[in-house]
Amino acid sequence: MRRKEVRLRKERAARRYRRVLERVREQPRLLFIERAPLRTAVVVEMGRDGARGRPSGFWRGTEFYRVERIVETRREHDAIYYRVITDRGCFDLRRYRALERWTLRPSVGWELTAELEAIEVKRPF
């Protein structure tokens, strides 16, 4: 009984990996070039995906930018960086935590760090 369960789990994992690999091969490879460096504060709307939220869109002034795809997530000591493709272009978002001076409570802030241009690169395979 135990061997059969292990074999089934391995087969499921192999099928899942095969599907992920096919999806990656279908998607175009993107090359991002920084068009303009920014340090603009934005208001981000979060969507609930499981245990933690992911940015589903952000307000830049009075205009709303809907996030269509999160290409990359990078975590550093003091911030989390998201490279996103929106309906109006590509951007780098930064989520940072700062302590309030008097209460020492952490607060979360968002800012745009760069406006990017995406160029599709054809895959050799």
N, C-alpha and C positions, 0 to 999 in steps of 0.2 A: 504494500500500500504506500509506503513512504517513497519508494523509488519511482512509482508511477506519478506521484504528486510532484516530485522534483523534476521529472522529465516533462510534465505538462507546463510547469513554470518556465523551464528553459525554452520550450517551444513558443510560449506566449511572448517571452522577452525577445526571442529571435524575430518573430513576426512584427513586434512593435519597433524594433531597431530597423528592420527592413523598410517599414512605412516611413520612419523618420528620414532614413537615407534617401528614399525616393522623393520625399518632399524637398529635401535640401537640394537635390540635383535639379528639380524643376524650377526652383527659385533662382532668379538672376543674382549674380554676384555684384554687389554695389561698391563703388569707390566713392568715398566722401571727401570733398574738398571744402575747406573753410572759406566761405565767402566774406563773412564779416564777424569779427569778435564782438561779443556783447556782454553787458552786465546789467540786464534789465530784470527787475522784479516782476514776477507773474503770479497769477492765482491759478492753482492746478485743481482740477476736479478728478477725484479718484474713483475708479471702478473696483468693485469687490471681486477678486479672483481668489477664491479659497481663503487662506488664513490672512494674507496680506493684500493690500490694495495696490493697484498699478495705475499710473496716470492714464485717464481716458480722454483728457483734453485740457486746454489751459486758455486763460483769458490774458490777452496782451492788449492793454488799454481797453477799448470797447469791442474788440474783435475776438471771436472765439475760434480756436484752432483745435480740430478734432484729431486725436492721435489714431492713426490707422494701423501702425505697426511699431513695436519697440524692437529695434535692431540689435541693440547692445546695452548691457547693464554693467557698470563698473563701480565697485565699491572701494572707497579709500578710507583713511582714518577718520576724516571729519565730514565726509559727504558721500552721496550716491549720485552717480552720473548716468543719465539715460540718453541714448541716441535714438531719436524718434523720427518717424516719417508721418507728417500730418497731411491734411487736405490742402494746405497752402505752402508746403515745402518741408525741408528737413532741418532739425534743430538739435542742439545739445541742451538738455535740462539738467540742473544741479539741485539736489535736495540736501539742505544742510541743517544742522541743529546748532542752536545758539542758546546760551544761558542768559536769562534775564538778570539784570544787574542787582535788583533789590531782593527778589524772591528766590533767585538761583534755580528757577524752574526752566527746564528745556523747552524751547519753542522751535517749531519747524518752519523753514522758509524755502521758497523756490525761486530760482532765477534762470534766465536764458544765458548760456555762456557763449554760444556761437550759432550763427546761421550757416547752414551747409548747403552744398550743391551735390546731388547724387548723380553719378555717371554709371550706367550699366556696362559691365564688362562681360563679354561672352566667355563661357567656360570652354576649356579645351576638350572636355569629355562629354 
